[in-house]
Amino acid sequence: MSTPFNYKPLALMLALIGTSTYAAADHAGQTMAAVLVNGGRPSSLPTQIPTTIEGISGAQIEDRINATDAEDALKYFPSLNIRKRYIGDYDHAVLASRASGTGNSARSLVYADGILLSNLLGNGATYTPRWGLVTPEEIERVDVLYGPFSAAYPGNAVGAVVDYQTRMPGKLEAHVKLSGFGQQYKQYGSDDSFRGKQGSASIGDRAGAWSWWLDLSRLDNNGQPIAFANKLLGKGATGTDGVAVTGARADRNPLGQEWWILGATNQIHTVQDHAKVKLAYDVTPTLRASYTLGWWKNDVERKSTSYLRDGAGNTVYKGLVNIGGKSFALLPSDFAPSVGGLEHLMHGLSLKSNSKGVFDWELAYSRYDYVSDLVRTPTDAVPDPRSNGAGIGTDLGGSGWNTLTLKGIWRPGGMAGGHIVDFGLQRDSAQLRTHVFSSGDWLHAGDGKLMSDFNGDTRLESLYAQDAWRIDPQWKATLGARLERWQAFDGVLAKVAGKPVPFGTRSETSWSPKAALAFRANQEWTLKASTGRAVRNPTAAELFQGALDADNQIVNSNPNLRAERSWTSELSAERMLANSSLRVTLFHEDTRDALYSQPLNGSPTVNTIQNVGRIRTSGLELSHQADEVLLHGLSLSDSLTYADSKIVSNDALPASVGKLQPRVPAWRATFLASYHVGDKWSTSFGARYSGKQYGTLDNSDPNGSTYTGVSRYFVTDVRVRYRVDNHWTASVGIDNLNNAKYWAYHPYTQRTLLAELKYDL
């Protein structure tokens, strides 16, 4: 097992999930290690980890990483990338893994204290994990499982499983943190500074059988513009029609075509409030009841700025304009602002036994609700986002998901026995509700004239079992299987005229076998082989998407989408010494019927979700850590990933065959060095690299360093932390120190300065 940032083997095992136990056979130095997760708090992790895992503690995050959002904890993990465009990015921060890009949000799972945060209502940029329900200050530990090798997870775990464990105090503790950040942003005609601030407070205690935790935070940030109004040069009409304007910036789009950049849009001001209450009660010394209530509110405003000026110097937002002898019509959507109000609620309830005897069990329920989720946009271009008029509202209120799980752990021979069996029943349900309406009062209307409705439900019922068998002190095998029954129902489309049109009900059953074998060659080296099948069923948004034609018939839709079916295998060699570790992993993934948006029947303008016949990915991952090997106080963590991910067959788009899978670069690398000077000062330097990648299936977009492109990048970060005394700590950091300009359709932040002050009771 490789864990980046914790280096001594025994500490590695004990650190996992905070209350893990290191189990071994009788002969020290000749045993096969096993990680047993026996914590009293909920966790999505199985008791036995069958394959590669990486982790970091909350103390290390605070010491080494400029973490403003929960996903920042994953910055330097091998093979992972988070598409976080700005601080507080709530709707596009997709997690990418070895063989999945930042457009495949449904190919990974994120949990917090056993509660599902992954948004499996759809797959793509707008269905990101609900990172805002975890703050960096409350994180106790984060662990990542790579690949679909545990039977405890559905097929969405094909890429990775992220498990956040948040704090639960053993005694009275309290924390307060204030931070500020800002960047000077330059791109096209934009040259401005964007700043934000953040504050958090938390307190918790334990008294007898009761323990509790309260966490509050607020983020107020102005992000840089993340979109740009544009017109293709070739689409303009030659002549003198239109108002002659200046200020447009010449550029080339990802396809290499010349276009004009007319202005900056989607400059986001987001104010996010977070509150969480956690309660735990020890019913008996071996039985704990826990409840978590999480609340997240986001008020967001998106502004636009035109670069265009007429002859009198006035800013131009609409009408027919003439640029360099070609006329273009500015549409209301080119510079449209928007405002949004979101309020989400999360519940988690569990009852868990922890006897460490022959049998333990857990019953857990969680629910995530879109209490309100309304975004409003005007239908006429207005430079002032507070200028009222006609507009459109998109309401996702009523959407959400819930999970119900009954888990068991059977140890036939007790803790020292040769078998540990995990098994369970799970039910995961998701409800998508999308209501689009028009109104003459776009700033305030809660509803209006129906434009469209888009609804649908999915349900996954699963039965799984997994046996970790310690054959002898050197050999250990893990065998498991998962039986799943998936259903999709209550899908419906509606528009202004005509009755709602329902989709048919779907149901399918699938098996997913898993296997892993580990051999401890000696005290330093362990070899592991793992394989597993994953079935990733279509989400409601993928399955029930489409439109209604003039005859009220569903078009541009495929309600018979097949599930993605992946076989993933890896072979690892791990070397662990007292103060360093090295892991080398060969991995291979073969996915059939991958779900991607593609041109419908060869149409250049209409795309819809379709199955890609086959995608094959092979690669190599290196992960290395060293603690005080080169220098006292110096800790190093680095990784290198190579992935050859190609489309093998695709009847819907033959031009994509033989091309690279979108947003999966051939090379990725991370580096993080932390140096302690005495017990007061700590410094860190990090670097992240991603090679060339494409955003299209046929790789027709070679120009990645532009708006809507996907570029390579090399980014460096620094952090300095000073412990004033036992209570006060001050930190200063810079993200993107080298001020790289890089893109994943939208631009990432440029050089950003961060400062924070923290008080610990």
JORAQUI-V590803 format. One record per residue. N is the residue number from 1. RES is the residue in one small letter. OMEGA is omega in whole degrees, 0 to 359 (NA if undefined). Layout:
# JORAQUI-V590803
N:RES:OMEGA
N:RES:OMEGA
This chain:
# JORAQUI-V590803
1:m:180
2:s:181
3:t:192
4:p:174
5:f:171
6:n:197
7:y:181
8:k:188
9:p:181
10:l:178
11:a:177
12:l:185
13:m:183
14:l:183
15:a:186
16:l:180
17:i:171
18:g:185
19:t:180
20:s:179
21:t:178
22:y:183
23:a:180
24:a:175
25:a:191
26:d:187
27:h:182
28:a:180
29:g:181
30:q:190
31:t:174
32:m:182
33:a:175
34:a:177
35:v:178
36:l:180
37:v:185
38:n:182
39:g:179
40:g:179
41:r:178
42:p:175
43:s:176
44:s:184
45:l:172
46:p:181
47:t:178
48:q:180
49:i:188
50:p:188
51:t:187
52:t:176
53:i:174
54:e:183
55:g:177
56:i:180
57:s:178
58:g:179
59:a:179
60:q:175
61:i:181
62:e:184
63:d:195
64:r:190
65:i:171
66:n:187
67:a:175
68:t:178
69:d:184
70:a:183
71:e:179
72:d:177
73:a:184
74:l:187
75:k:190
76:y:177
77:f:178
78:p:170
79:s:182
80:l:175
81:n:177
82:i:180
83:r:179
84:k:187
85:r:181
86:y:180
87:i:183
88:g:179
89:d:189
90:y:188
91:d:178
92:h:186
93:a:182
94:v:176
95:l:175
96:a:182
97:s:187
98:r:187
99:a:180
100:s:182
101:g:183
102:t:170
103:g:185
104:n:184
105:s:183
106:a:180
107:r:172
108:s:180
109:l:178
110:v:179
111:y:171
112:a:183
113:d:178
114:g:181
115:i:183
116:l:175
117:l:179
118:s:182
119:n:183
120:l:171
121:l:180
122:g:180
123:n:180
124:g:189
125:a:184
126:t:180
127:y:184
128:t:173
129:p:181
130:r:183
131:w:185
132:g:178
133:l:173
134:v:175
135:t:180
136:p:185
137:e:183
138:e:183
139:i:173
140:e:180
141:r:173
142:v:176
143:d:181
144:v:172
145:l:181
146:y:173
147:g:185
148:p:190
149:f:176
150:s:179
151:a:183
152:a:185
153:y:174
154:p:186
155:g:176
156:n:179
157:a:185
158:v:179
159:g:182
160:a:173
161:v:179
162:v:181
163:d:175
164:y:169
165:q:181
166:t:190
167:r:169
168:m:193
169:p:171
170:g:177
171:k:181
172:l:174
173:e:179
174:a:184
175:h:175
176:v:179
177:k:175
178:l:180
179:s:177
180:g:183
181:f:180
182:g:178
183:q:170
184:q:190
185:y:178
186:k:177
187:q:183
188:y:180
189:g:180
190:s:177
191:d:187
192:d:176
193:s:181
194:f:188
195:r:177
196:g:180
197:k:184
198:q:176
199:g:179
200:s:176
201:a:179
202:s:179
203:i:179
204:g:182
205:d:173
206:r:179
207:a:182
208:g:181
209:a:183
210:w:168
211:s:183
212:w:182
213:w:177
214:l:181
215:d:179
216:l:177
217:s:174
218:r:175
219:l:177
220:d:188
221:n:170
222:n:178
223:g:177
224:q:174
225:p:182
226:i:177
227:a:184
228:f:175
229:a:186
230:n:175
231:k:176
232:l:181
233:l:183
234:g:180
235:k:180
236:g:178
237:a:181
238:t:180
239:g:183
240:t:180
241:d:176
242:g:178
243:v:178
244:a:182
245:v:173
246:t:175
247:g:179
248:a:180
249:r:178
250:a:181
251:d:174
252:r:180
253:n:183
254:p:179
255:l:183
256:g:180
257:q:179
258:e:175
259:w:176
260:w:171
261:i:190
262:l:182
263:g:181
264:a:180
265:t:178
266:n:168
267:q:195
268:i:168
269:h:183
270:t:174
271:v:185
272:q:176
273:d:183
274:h:174
275:a:179
276:k:175
277:v:176
278:k:179
279:l:176
280:a:180
281:y:178
282:d:181
283:v:173
284:t:177
285:p:182
286:t:182
287:l:183
288:r:172
289:a:183
290:s:175
291:y:178
292:t:174
293:l:179
294:g:181
295:w:181
296:w:181
297:k:183
298:n:171
299:d:188
300:v:178
301:e:180
302:r:182
303:k:179
304:s:179
305:t:177
306:s:174
307:y:190
308:l:177
309:r:176
310:d:184
311:g:179
312:a:180
313:g:180
314:n:177
315:t:183
316:v:181
317:y:186
318:k:179
319:g:178
320:l:182
321:v:179
322:n:181
323:i:176
324:g:178
325:g:175
326:k:182
327:s:181
328:f:176
329:a:176
330:l:182
331:l:176
332:p:182
333:s:184
334:d:183
335:f:185
336:a:171
337:p:173
338:s:174
339:v:181
340:g:174
341:g:183
342:l:174
343:e:183
344:h:183
345:l:182
346:m:176
347:h:172
348:g:182
349:l:180
350:s:173
351:l:191
352:k:175
353:s:184
354:n:184
355:s:186
356:k:178
357:g:183
358:v:185
359:f:172
360:d:183
361:w:177
362:e:173
363:l:185
364:a:177
365:y:175
366:s:178
367:r:175
368:y:186
369:d:165
370:y:180
371:v:171
372:s:182
373:d:188
374:l:177
375:v:182
376:r:181
377:t:178
378:p:177
379:t:172
380:d:183
381:a:178
382:v:180
383:p:180
384:d:182
385:p:178
386:r:175
387:s:188
388:n:180
389:g:180
390:a:180
391:g:183
392:i:175
393:g:176
394:t:188
395:d:176
396:l:179
397:g:184
398:g:175
399:s:178
400:g:180
401:w:176
402:n:180
403:t:175
404:l:186
405:t:170
406:l:183
407:k:174
408:g:176
409:i:181
410:w:179
411:r:186
412:p:180
413:g:184
414:g:183
415:m:182
416:a:183
417:g:183
418:g:181
419:h:169
420:i:187
421:v:171
422:d:175
423:f:181
424:g:173
425:l:181
426:q:174
427:r:180
428:d:182
429:s:179
430:a:181
431:q:178
432:l:178
433:r:179
434:t:182
435:h:181
436:v:183
437:f:175
438:s:182
439:s:174
440:g:182
441:d:188
442:w:182
443:l:190
444:h:187
445:a:174
446:g:178
447:d:181
448:g:181
449:k:183
450:l:170
451:m:176
452:s:170
453:d:183
454:f:187
455:n:175
456:g:180
457:d:171
458:t:179
459:r:178
460:l:177
461:e:190
462:s:172
463:l:182
464:y:174
465:a:182
466:q:182
467:d:173
468:a:187
469:w:175
470:r:186
471:i:175
472:d:183
473:p:182
474:q:187
475:w:176
476:k:179
477:a:176
478:t:181
479:l:181
480:g:177
481:a:182
482:r:176
483:l:185
484:e:171
485:r:184
486:w:178
487:q:172
488:a:187
489:f:179
490:d:174
491:g:183
492:v:172
493:l:176
494:a:176
495:k:188
496:v:182
497:a:177
498:g:180
499:k:174
500:p:182
501:v:183
502:p:169
503:f:176
504:g:177
505:t:179
506:r:172
507:s:179
508:e:177
509:t:182
510:s:176
511:w:175
512:s:177
513:p:180
514:k:177
515:a:176
516:a:179
517:l:180
518:a:179
519:f:178
520:r:185
521:a:178
522:n:184
523:q:184
524:e:191
525:w:173
526:t:176
527:l:181
528:k:172
529:a:182
530:s:174
531:t:180
532:g:177
533:r:177
534:a:177
535:v:181
536:r:184
537:n:178
538:p:175
539:t:180
540:a:181
541:a:178
542:e:188
543:l:187
544:f:177
545:q:180
546:g:180
547:a:178
548:l:180
549:d:183
550:a:179
551:d:179
552:n:176
553:q:181
554:i:177
555:v:178
556:n:183
557:s:175
558:n:181
559:p:180
560:n:177
561:l:177
562:r:177
563:a:171
564:e:179
565:r:185
566:s:166
567:w:182
568:t:179
569:s:174
570:e:177
571:l:186
572:s:169
573:a:183
574:e:176
575:r:182
576:m:176
577:l:183
578:a:184
579:n:176
580:s:177
581:s:179
582:l:176
583:r:174
584:v:185
585:t:168
586:l:181
587:f:179
588:h:178
589:e:178
590:d:184
591:t:175
592:r:178
593:d:176
594:a:184
595:l:181
596:y:171
597:s:183
598:q:176
599:p:181
600:l:179
601:n:177
602:g:181
603:s:179
604:p:186
605:t:184
606:v:177
607:n:176
608:t:180
609:i:178
610:q:178
611:n:171
612:v:189
613:g:185
614:r:174
615:i:183
616:r:181
617:t:174
618:s:182
619:g:182
620:l:179
621:e:176
622:l:177
623:s:185
624:h:175
625:q:178
626:a:183
627:d:177
628:e:176
629:v:182
630:l:186
631:l:178
632:h:180
633:g:183
634:l:175
635:s:182
636:l:172
637:s:181
638:d:180
639:s:177
640:l:181
641:t:171
642:y:179
643:a:174
644:d:187
645:s:186
646:k:176
647:i:184
648:v:178
649:s:180
650:n:182
651:d:182
652:a:181
653:l:183
654:p:180
655:a:181
656:s:183
657:v:182
658:g:181
659:k:182
660:l:176
661:q:181
662:p:172
663:r:171
664:v:183
665:p:178
666:a:184
667:w:172
668:r:180
669:a:174
670:t:177
671:f:177
672:l:177
673:a:179
674:s:183
675:y:178
676:h:175
677:v:186
678:g:180
679:d:181
680:k:188
681:w:169
682:s:179
683:t:176
684:s:176
685:f:181
686:g:177
687:a:179
688:r:181
689:y:173
690:s:183
691:g:183
692:k:178
693:q:182
694:y:178
695:g:183
696:t:180
697:l:181
698:d:177
699:n:181
700:s:183
701:d:185
702:p:182
703:n:185
704:g:186
705:s:179
706:t:178
707:y:185
708:t:176
709:g:176
710:v:191
711:s:167
712:r:177
713:y:170
714:f:187
715:v:177
716:t:181
717:d:175
718:v:178
719:r:175
720:v:183
721:r:181
722:y:177
723:r:183
724:v:176
725:d:183
726:n:184
727:h:188
728:w:176
729:t:178
730:a:182
731:s:174
732:v:180
733:g:175
734:i:171
735:d:184
736:n:182
737:l:181
738:n:175
739:n:177
740:a:172
741:k:184
742:y:194
743:w:163
744:a:191
745:y:174
746:h:177
747:p:171
748:y:177
749:t:172
750:q:187
751:r:185
752:t:178
753:l:180
754:l:176
755:a:181
756:e:177
757:l:185
758:k:175
759:y:176
760:d:179
761:l:NA
